[in-house]
Amino acid sequence: MRHNVQRIVVVLLGSSLAALGQRAPAPDSATITATTRLVYEDVVVRDSQGRVVHGLTLNDFKLKEDGASQQIDYFDEYTYASPAAQKSAAAMPIPSMNARQANPITDFTNAPAPGAVDSVNIVLFDLLNTPVVDQLPARRALLNFLTSLPPGHQVELFVLTDRLHMFQNFTSSSDRLIEAAQAINPKSLHLTDSRLDIQQADDYVTEFAQLIGRDPGGAAARLKTQNNQNASYNLGVRLTRTLRALAQLARATSGYPGRKNLLWLSSSFPVTLGAQMEFLQGAGVVQPDDARETTNLLTTAQMAVYPISLLGLETEGVSAASSGLGSVALGGGMKSNDSLRDQFTDRAALRVGMNDLAFQTGGIAFVGTNDFARALRLSMEDGSNYYTLAYRPQNQKADGRFHKIHVELVHKGYSLSYRRGYFAFDKPASSNSVLELNAAVEPETPESTMLLLKSKVAQPGPGIVQVASTLDVAKLSMTSTEDGHKRGKLLVLLVAYDDTPGVAAQPLSEALPQTSAALNLDFDAAQYQRTSTEGISFTQQLKLKPGRYRLRLGVTDLQSRRLGTLDMSIQVGSTDQPSH
């Protein structure tokens, strides 16, 4: 009897994803994991005048990992707006997923249309790490930049508050981007302080000390300590939320070929990525559990970070809105709060952090300028002209360490920007795939393109919504077994959110209509060959009341923890929605 595992019908209403994940039987054959790590490096080359260099060949480059020379297996040059680049992009079809929303009512996909994006540029306007006083001038600069957007560049606009929000999907239309940017409203999350806030807090402590005299009990010192502890706690919150946002951006853009340029506008950049993380760990500084995984997600997505400081041209001094008491020596045994020294130290630390963030990821830092629009334009142009190198490391051991990459040219006199390394994990650092999938299908979370999906929605009966989906296997991690089979395991979740106008977005909960399952994949050679071209198909079904809904489909590969999500807006019970 022939067992066809290409189509799996899932009709489970309101099932528990965690329970389903535990129910599946384990494979009975010995499993052989055959994984060869392939590392991609995007390199921007400039001459001594800072101009981008074109026309180099494979023989001009040398590449080392941890000091050992590596053979470059793949080489290509990407030049913005060149016919060759457009032809190259068009030559990278996605099996069975070439048309995006052939029928916008029933057909959906998260797969980028081939050649649709000349260069992937993401603008992240960061309100989480920016005091309100810096947000308005930064928004004006962003609007100024968007009015003169270089032609042909596709831009996606995100805003980070307490979570990541997509304000505009990829477009080259200045009008659409300006409309989206105008909707950005200044917002204080009370997690970061401006220089004036810090000065006024110091003034308050000083005035308090003067009022109570000698302060034998150390009340003023305790108040200062409490302020520092609050600032430290807020920094931890901002760090966690920022790492989560960067991971979501990496997942959202992984399906697009080539380099991605993250233009990050903020007053502070609390994250540390790459080799610096190992240095801090060695110095006893605790790093968040997901910091290394975020580093690798950015590596996989080929994302270069261009941090752009919104502090502009900084000067030392005491603001006119501050009394200045906190900047002079105090009596009663309290030490001076040397404001000028603190400002200089903070500014130097910002520069070092931004430069390291850009250095580790292959971007450029812009600090100490009021021309934010120019910084955005330069970073976009810089990130659209590069060389891509790929190699298989001689050391394939998944040891969890940071592996340093060094790229140089045979000829001297050039400067190179590229990613400086990666963490070699056998599996991702964290292990709660269910929680990650739940977070990925939240209505505000951007679509993830790490796994590519297409779905067709039908209504075969009153209130019955059927979603037939196909998953591209190209990015799945499959294991080979002694019997010649390919095996893997997926978690699948479909949730229906109320999309009635004026109704606030609901968080994911068991009360929402949903269906979930664990899919065990087991292909012989012929079946695997067929799925490589046709994809893996599965069908899910929900029973919904009449109304407007936003369906969110999520799939995660349990071996690699790659995620794919798809957003589908539907109308149930409308004559506009055809039945099948």
Buried (B, 14 or more C-beta within 10 A) or exposed (E): EEEEBBEBEBEBEEBEBBEBBEEEEEBEEEEEEEBEBEBBBBBBBBEEEEEBBEEBEEEBBEBEBBEEEBEBEEBBBBBBBBEEBBEBBEEEEBBBBEEBEEEEBBBBBBBBBBBEBBBBBBBBBBBBBBBBBBBEEBBEBBBBBBEEBBEEBBBBBBBBBEBBBBBBBBBBEBEBBBEBBEEBEBEEBEBBBBBBBBBBBBBBBBEBBBEEEEBEEBEBBEBBEEBEEBBEEBBBBBBBBBBBBBBBBBBBBBBBBBBBBBBBBBBBBBBBBBBBBBEBBEEEEEBBEBBBBBBBBBBBBBBBBBBBBBBBEBEEBBBEEBBBBBBEEBEEEBEEBEBEEBBEEBBEEBBEBBBBBBBBBBBBBBBEEEBBBBBBBBBBBBBBBBBBBBBBBEBEEEEEBBBBBBBBBEEEEBEBBBBBBBBBBEEBBEEEBBEBBBBBBBBEBBBBBBBBBBBBBBBEEEEBBBBBBBBBBEBBBBBBBEEEBBBBBBBBBBBBBBBEEEEEEEEBEEEBBBBBBBBBBBBEEEBBEEBBEBBBBBBBBBBBEEBBBBBBBBBBBBBBBBBBBBBBBBBBEEEEBEEE
